[in-house]
Amino acid sequence: MKNTDSERILTHTEINHDKRDFLKKSAGLSAAAAIMSLLAPGVRSGAWAAGSDAPEKTVIRIGFIPLTDCASVVMAAEKGFDKKYGIKIIPSKEASWAGVRDKLSNGELDAAHVLYGLIYGLQLGVGGPKKDMAVLMNLNHNGQAITLSNQLKAKGVTDGASLARLVKAEPKEWTFAQTFPTGTHAMWLYYWMGAYGINPFKDVKVITVPPPQMVANMRVDKMDGYCVGEPWNARAIHDRIGFTAATSQDIWADHPEKVLGTTLEFVQRYPNTARAMIAAILDASKYIDTMSNRSETARIISGKAYVNTEFNVIEGRMLGQYDNGIGKTWQDANYMKFFNDGKVNFPYLSDGMWFLTQHKRWGLLKAHPDYLAVAKSVNQIKLYKEAAAMTRTPLPKSEMRTSKLIDGVVWDGKNPKAYADGFKVKV
């Protein structure tokens, strides 16, 4: 409408003129959106930045813990993939998952590289105050491990079966660490132990230790083993204080791991910003999964601002080159993957549901939730699909997937209640 220095009543003609103008503009925007959908992502993103889909918030603070799998968040900022989508990502190094949880909840962080199960725990009020949360995308598959101490090796322990024999033969307070009660590392540790008949809540003691502190705590004999992400398993071998008893991909090949997590409130308030974050990190994920870029990525994230450990401690396992510290070396086909033609990043409903089944199995949830409804409310599939279209990332045929875990049990998301109740070893 027309503006003057003084208020006045608009005439009928002026109102009709403004209405026609508005409709013309609306039609133009619709046509422009259709045209933009046909453009290459690099061209399109420049147009989006000036249109109705421009990011509502352009400077984004994303928390991360010093782990190899923070790489896609870091590289999105370091290589400028964020600029392409009209945002600036500021990676924020955090000390613990509890700290990440609190800063996400109170808005100090816009989003975070975060444990899948932590987000689901918050959604149901487990492991922190109840808060509506959102998983924007999965960040990586594989690349975690269970490290055991040299003291256990001296007692003949080299794997899960030999650990089970020792725990049964010598009952005592064997102590193992995970990184957050509802998180991925806790679930891998518990599942691995359960597969060998060890009840992690009855047969051993489990404590919580932040990832970068694992090696130091084992060095002073505060625990007999731990489950954590890289490079802190490789670091234990480098420092000659422990060995790798199992990788997380041994437990579940191509398992979900870290996610780009935020609050539902953030998604509702800043949907265009959330979409732009996903797109930028998808581009970074593609970059990292080009193997010729992995050494550069390892060098960047090894710096003090990020993981802060030796480059060679990170690089080997990023390249799939494994040494378990007790004589076995191999090239692992299921190394840490960040993209894998989009298979890594899609927020499968069944992935989120799996963590809920394990929370129920281990008594963290007292009753069965509505597994599928929770997953649909948390995993932002529509937003992810929009970002995938922007980046030409392939989509799977289904929002569910099927996997067989270390104990031979198949998970497909079809009957989560029966699955959760069906384990012999549980709380």
Wavefront OBJ file of the C-alpha trace (Angstrom):
o trace
v 0.000 0.000 0.000
v 0.982 3.637 -0.518
v 2.551 5.519 2.342
v 2.280 9.257 3.029
v 3.472 11.476 5.835
v -0.067 11.655 7.207
v -2.718 8.996 7.676
v -5.632 8.894 5.208
v -8.274 6.495 3.977
v -7.290 4.548 0.840
v -9.687 4.728 -2.084
v -11.370 1.666 -3.598
v -9.169 2.057 -6.697
v -5.987 2.124 -4.604
v -7.016 -0.991 -2.688
v -7.695 -2.904 -5.931
v -4.405 -1.715 -7.385
v -2.496 -2.928 -4.303
v -4.315 -6.246 -4.374
v -3.395 -6.805 -8.035
v 0.193 -5.840 -7.269
v 0.352 -8.323 -4.382
v -1.058 -11.143 -6.527
v 1.423 -10.380 -9.290
v 4.302 -10.475 -6.830
v 3.054 -13.729 -5.314
v 2.788 -15.332 -8.741
v 6.262 -14.080 -9.545
v 7.663 -15.593 -6.371
v 6.016 -18.934 -7.168
v 7.435 -18.917 -10.668
v 10.854 -17.954 -9.328
v 10.727 -20.811 -6.841
v 9.896 -23.232 -9.658
v 12.786 -21.930 -11.743
v 15.180 -22.117 -8.807
v 14.292 -25.770 -8.270
v 15.804 -26.492 -11.693
v 19.053 -24.680 -11.050
v 22.317 -26.233 -9.918
v 22.745 -25.969 -6.134
v 25.561 -23.440 -6.319
v 23.520 -21.124 -8.528
v 20.284 -21.699 -6.646
v 21.700 -20.964 -3.204
v 22.623 -17.427 -4.245
v 19.043 -16.809 -5.277
v 17.629 -18.390 -2.119
v 19.676 -16.029 0.010
v 17.754 -13.080 -1.424
v 14.305 -14.675 -1.496
v 11.612 -15.803 0.908
v 13.677 -18.872 1.813
v 16.636 -16.840 3.051
v 18.047 -18.061 6.395
v 16.290 -16.257 9.236
v 19.472 -16.432 11.303
v 22.794 -16.229 9.508
v 25.396 -16.800 12.235
v 25.013 -20.288 13.689
v 26.799 -21.624 16.749
v 27.184 -25.424 16.524
v 28.603 -27.272 19.504
v 30.932 -30.240 19.165
v 32.924 -32.609 21.332
v 36.586 -33.309 20.378
v 35.996 -36.484 18.379
v 36.881 -37.468 14.824
v 33.210 -37.519 13.868
v 32.857 -33.772 14.433
v 34.652 -33.435 11.069
v 31.661 -32.555 8.884
v 30.651 -29.651 11.132
v 34.238 -28.389 11.240
v 34.839 -28.780 7.504
v 31.566 -27.052 6.631
v 33.007 -23.983 8.372
v 36.667 -24.408 7.385
v 36.020 -25.009 3.673
v 33.268 -22.411 3.322
v 30.402 -24.751 2.471
v 28.254 -22.711 4.846
v 28.677 -19.487 2.819
v 27.092 -21.158 -0.193
v 23.813 -21.333 1.715
v 23.894 -17.878 3.267
v 25.037 -18.827 6.771
v 28.193 -18.726 8.860
v 28.841 -21.766 11.080
v 30.848 -21.145 14.233
v 32.020 -24.485 15.693
v 31.983 -24.322 19.506
v 34.225 -26.766 21.369
v 32.474 -28.230 24.402
v 33.857 -30.162 27.376
v 31.183 -32.832 27.899
v 27.924 -34.197 26.549
v 26.148 -32.910 29.644
v 27.384 -29.451 28.717
v 26.134 -29.869 25.162
v 22.755 -30.998 26.510
v 22.408 -27.962 28.757
v 23.519 -25.439 26.134
v 21.192 -26.889 23.517
v 18.286 -26.788 25.935
v 18.841 -23.191 27.035
v 19.682 -21.846 23.573
v 23.366 -21.059 24.105
v 23.999 -23.396 21.176
v 21.871 -23.261 18.042
v 22.655 -26.879 17.189
v 25.252 -29.524 17.964
v 27.210 -32.540 16.834
v 25.596 -34.769 19.407
v 24.877 -38.342 20.480
v 21.758 -39.748 18.816
v 20.474 -41.219 22.083
v 21.018 -37.967 23.980
v 18.482 -36.206 21.755
v 15.943 -38.996 22.212
v 16.570 -39.076 25.955
v 15.784 -35.372 26.245
v 12.640 -35.833 24.181
v 11.329 -38.242 26.829
v 12.879 -36.563 29.863
v 15.594 -39.196 30.389
v 19.144 -37.997 30.984
v 18.004 -34.394 31.359
v 14.911 -32.168 31.635
v 12.208 -33.041 29.102
v 12.423 -30.877 25.998
v 11.035 -31.212 22.484
v 14.066 -31.953 20.314
v 14.932 -32.378 16.638
v 17.311 -34.561 14.652
v 18.124 -32.729 11.420
v 20.418 -35.371 9.915
v 22.756 -38.207 10.780
v 26.435 -37.172 10.699
v 28.327 -40.468 10.518
v 28.235 -44.235 10.567
v 30.758 -46.479 12.360
v 34.101 -45.449 13.837
v 33.648 -45.959 17.591
v 35.257 -48.743 19.628
v 35.567 -50.557 22.950
v 39.010 -50.246 24.513
v 40.184 -52.557 27.299
v 43.160 -52.052 29.609
v 46.497 -53.783 29.461
v 45.719 -55.155 32.924
v 42.824 -57.105 31.426
v 45.060 -58.297 28.621
v 47.495 -59.615 31.249
v 44.612 -61.729 32.582
v 44.009 -63.265 29.168
v 41.219 -60.960 27.977
v 41.300 -60.138 24.270
v 37.618 -59.994 23.323
v 34.051 -60.177 24.629
v 34.037 -63.927 25.239
v 37.229 -63.875 27.297
v 35.998 -60.842 29.253
v 32.793 -62.721 30.101
v 34.813 -65.679 31.400
v 36.929 -63.406 33.599
v 33.938 -61.497 35.022
v 32.316 -64.821 35.951
v 35.514 -66.364 37.353
v 36.648 -63.332 39.350
v 33.631 -61.364 40.626
v 34.705 -57.858 41.660
v 33.926 -54.278 40.788
v 35.124 -54.342 37.201
v 34.640 -50.772 35.983
v 33.835 -49.567 32.482
v 33.121 -46.096 31.148
v 30.721 -44.673 28.591
v 30.228 -41.026 27.683
v 26.557 -40.285 28.498
v 23.839 -42.486 30.053
v 21.434 -42.449 27.089
v 24.111 -41.981 24.416
v 25.459 -44.133 21.640
v 28.624 -45.235 23.453
v 26.616 -46.491 26.426
v 24.353 -48.460 24.081
v 27.273 -50.025 22.143
v 29.002 -51.008 25.387
v 25.833 -52.502 26.879
v 24.845 -54.303 23.677
v 28.332 -55.796 23.279
v 28.419 -56.977 26.865
v 24.887 -58.348 26.630
v 25.789 -60.319 23.519
v 28.387 -62.195 25.622
v 26.109 -62.690 28.617
v 27.446 -59.822 30.751
v 24.773 -57.672 32.376
v 26.248 -54.142 32.497
v 23.948 -53.180 35.397
v 24.530 -56.258 37.537
v 27.850 -57.896 36.705
v 30.091 -54.801 36.355
v 30.154 -51.134 37.308
v 29.586 -48.486 34.632
v 30.615 -44.846 35.011
v 30.294 -41.733 32.813
v 33.446 -39.973 31.571
v 33.733 -37.242 28.867
v 35.436 -38.508 25.676
v 38.711 -36.523 25.874
v 39.233 -37.712 29.479
v 39.005 -41.450 28.757
v 42.700 -42.072 28.130
v 43.855 -40.094 31.186
v 41.417 -41.953 33.460
v 42.516 -45.363 32.191
v 46.159 -44.380 32.613
v 45.580 -43.939 36.368
v 43.573 -47.198 36.641
v 40.143 -45.641 37.212
v 38.541 -48.092 34.784
v 39.141 -51.427 33.096
v 37.699 -50.400 29.776
v 35.593 -47.847 27.930
v 33.530 -47.195 24.837
v 34.135 -43.929 23.019
v 34.552 -42.415 19.582
v 37.847 -41.982 17.803
v 40.561 -40.916 18.166
v 40.486 -41.896 21.856
v 40.642 -45.621 21.130
v 43.605 -45.250 18.782
v 45.157 -42.906 21.346
v 45.095 -45.623 24.028
v 47.083 -47.881 21.704
v 49.456 -45.038 20.819
v 50.052 -44.427 24.544
v 50.368 -48.186 25.194
v 47.739 -48.328 27.908
v 45.069 -50.392 26.175
v 43.846 -52.239 23.083
v 40.750 -52.395 20.879
v 38.549 -55.340 21.845
v 35.788 -54.496 19.355
v 34.813 -51.730 16.984
v 31.273 -50.400 16.960
v 30.947 -51.602 13.367
v 31.598 -55.118 14.706
v 28.479 -54.604 16.820
v 26.364 -53.062 14.035
v 27.810 -52.402 10.598
v 26.865 -48.915 9.384
v 25.160 -48.029 12.650
v 23.815 -44.521 13.316
v 26.102 -42.448 15.512
v 26.245 -38.660 15.908
v 23.496 -36.405 14.613
v 23.037 -32.729 13.921
v 20.666 -32.033 16.780
v 18.733 -28.992 17.930
v 15.496 -28.115 19.667
v 12.122 -28.313 17.950
v 11.674 -24.671 18.925
v 14.724 -23.721 16.822
v 13.380 -25.613 13.792
v 9.987 -23.959 14.084
v 11.474 -20.494 14.486
v 14.281 -20.801 11.922
v 13.288 -23.464 9.352
v 15.287 -21.907 6.502
v 18.375 -21.711 8.695
v 17.959 -25.349 9.710
v 17.670 -26.360 6.047
v 20.775 -24.359 5.165
v 22.740 -26.062 7.970
v 21.779 -29.490 6.659
v 22.740 -28.542 3.109
v 26.136 -27.124 4.130
v 26.982 -30.196 6.188
v 25.827 -32.515 3.398
v 28.319 -30.797 1.091
v 31.038 -31.134 3.741
v 30.148 -34.800 4.212
v 30.548 -35.464 0.484
v 33.919 -33.724 0.593
v 35.196 -35.830 3.498
v 34.016 -39.089 1.936
v 36.282 -38.460 -1.038
v 39.219 -40.471 0.306
v 41.807 -38.119 -1.179
v 40.440 -35.420 1.176
v 40.663 -37.513 4.340
v 44.256 -36.732 5.259
v 43.612 -33.008 4.893
v 40.494 -33.384 7.041
v 42.452 -35.304 9.688
v 45.105 -32.591 9.743
v 42.559 -29.802 10.182
v 40.573 -31.463 12.962
v 43.748 -32.514 14.798
v 44.423 -28.842 15.605
v 44.101 -27.331 19.089
v 40.799 -25.636 18.271
v 39.233 -28.998 17.501
v 40.338 -32.500 18.605
v 43.807 -31.452 19.782
v 45.782 -34.639 19.307
v 48.436 -35.935 16.933
v 47.504 -36.042 13.256
v 48.699 -39.635 12.840
v 46.475 -40.799 15.725
v 43.438 -39.533 13.785
v 44.433 -40.291 10.202
v 44.875 -44.072 10.312
v 41.387 -45.070 11.341
v 39.853 -42.321 9.202
v 41.446 -44.147 6.280
v 40.117 -47.470 7.535
v 43.588 -48.641 8.623
v 43.109 -50.493 11.906
v 45.573 -51.928 14.410
v 43.999 -53.397 17.546
v 47.180 -53.005 19.606
v 47.593 -56.740 20.266
v 48.880 -57.971 16.924
v 46.000 -57.660 14.454
v 45.968 -55.146 11.596
v 43.342 -54.842 8.875
v 41.736 -52.567 6.332
v 38.188 -52.099 7.615
v 35.521 -51.821 4.913
v 33.168 -50.346 7.515
v 35.381 -47.428 8.533
v 33.862 -44.128 9.626
v 31.667 -42.849 6.822
v 30.223 -39.359 6.544
v 28.168 -39.535 3.324
v 28.220 -42.855 1.417
v 25.970 -41.518 -1.349
v 23.540 -40.112 1.215
v 22.994 -43.406 3.055
v 24.757 -42.019 6.134
v 22.805 -38.805 6.474
v 19.146 -39.719 6.069
v 17.417 -39.584 9.497
v 15.795 -43.035 9.352
v 12.862 -43.418 11.720
v 14.028 -46.939 12.609
v 17.422 -45.594 13.766
v 15.821 -43.293 16.319
v 13.414 -46.021 17.407
v 16.294 -48.426 18.047
v 17.752 -46.175 20.731
v 14.376 -46.070 22.449
v 14.244 -49.887 22.476
v 17.612 -49.978 24.213
v 16.586 -47.296 26.703
v 13.632 -49.529 27.575
v 15.792 -52.677 27.658
v 18.155 -51.175 30.205
v 15.496 -49.605 32.418
v 16.087 -45.994 31.419
v 12.481 -45.923 30.219
v 10.014 -47.517 32.639
v 7.276 -48.061 30.040
v 7.139 -48.547 26.300
v 6.760 -45.234 24.460
v 4.943 -44.866 21.158
v 8.159 -45.645 19.304
v 7.104 -44.587 15.819
v 5.280 -41.442 16.943
v 8.326 -40.242 18.892
v 10.623 -40.853 15.924
v 8.283 -39.003 13.568
v 8.160 -36.005 15.893
v 11.941 -35.843 16.406
v 13.443 -36.744 13.017
v 12.916 -33.841 10.633
v 12.544 -35.866 7.448
v 10.665 -33.233 5.424
v 13.320 -30.611 6.105
v 16.085 -33.110 5.334
v 14.489 -34.004 1.993
v 14.377 -30.325 1.035
v 18.092 -29.945 1.817
v 18.826 -33.180 -0.062
v 17.105 -31.715 -3.127
v 19.222 -28.574 -2.835
v 22.434 -30.623 -2.723
v 21.368 -33.382 -5.124
v 21.752 -35.968 -2.408
v 20.050 -39.302 -3.183
v 17.204 -40.409 -0.904
v 16.453 -43.956 0.248
v 13.253 -45.729 -0.821
v 12.049 -46.124 2.768
v 12.177 -44.196 6.039
v 12.986 -47.511 7.796
v 15.961 -49.843 7.307
v 16.902 -53.390 8.316
v 20.116 -54.447 10.070
v 21.523 -57.543 11.761
v 23.567 -56.897 14.903
v 26.413 -58.815 16.529
v 24.117 -61.294 18.305
v 22.329 -62.206 15.074
v 19.141 -60.370 16.052
v 17.541 -58.423 13.188
v 16.207 -54.905 13.733
v 13.741 -53.506 11.210
v 11.547 -51.232 13.337
v 8.388 -53.254 12.692
v 7.701 -54.477 16.240
v 9.792 -52.362 18.630
v 7.968 -53.469 21.767
v 8.632 -57.169 21.129
v 12.213 -56.378 20.120
v 12.906 -54.433 23.322
v 11.366 -57.159 25.488
v 13.000 -60.026 23.629
v 16.554 -59.784 24.949
v 17.727 -62.402 27.432
v 20.141 -59.958 29.093
v 18.303 -56.836 30.244
v 17.318 -54.935 33.365
l 1 2 3 4 5 6 7 8 9 10 11 12 13 14 15 16 17 18 19 20 21 22 23 24 25 26 27 28 29 30 31 32 33 34 35 36 37 38 39 40 41 42 43 44 45 46 47 48 49 50 51 52 53 54 55 56 57 58 59 60 61 62 63 64 65 66 67 68 69 70 71 72 73 74 75 76 77 78 79 80 81 82 83 84 85 86 87 88 89 90 91 92 93 94 95 96 97 98 99 100 101 102 103 104 105 106 107 108 109 110 111 112 113 114 115 116 117 118 119 120 121 122 123 124 125 126 127 128 129 130 131 132 133 134 135 136 137 138 139 140 141 142 143 144 145 146 147 148 149 150 151 152 153 154 155 156 157 158 159 160 161 162 163 164 165 166 167 168 169 170 171 172 173 174 175 176 177 178 179 180 181 182 183 184 185 186 187 188 189 190 191 192 193 194 195 196 197 198 199 200 201 202 203 204 205 206 207 208 209 210 211 212 213 214 215 216 217 218 219 220 221 222 223 224 225 226 227 228 229 230 231 232 233 234 235 236 237 238 239 240 241 242 243 244 245 246 247 248 249 250 251 252 253 254 255 256 257 258 259 260 261 262 263 264 265 266 267 268 269 270 271 272 273 274 275 276 277 278 279 280 281 282 283 284 285 286 287 288 289 290 291 292 293 294 295 296 297 298 299 300 301 302 303 304 305 306 307 308 309 310 311 312 313 314 315 316 317 318 319 320 321 322 323 324 325 326 327 328 329 330 331 332 333 334 335 336 337 338 339 340 341 342 343 344 345 346 347 348 349 350 351 352 353 354 355 356 357 358 359 360 361 362 363 364 365 366 367 368 369 370 371 372 373 374 375 376 377 378 379 380 381 382 383 384 385 386 387 388 389 390 391 392 393 394 395 396 397 398 399 400 401 402 403 404 405 406 407 408 409 410 411 412 413 414 415 416 417 418 419 420 421 422 423 424 425 426 427
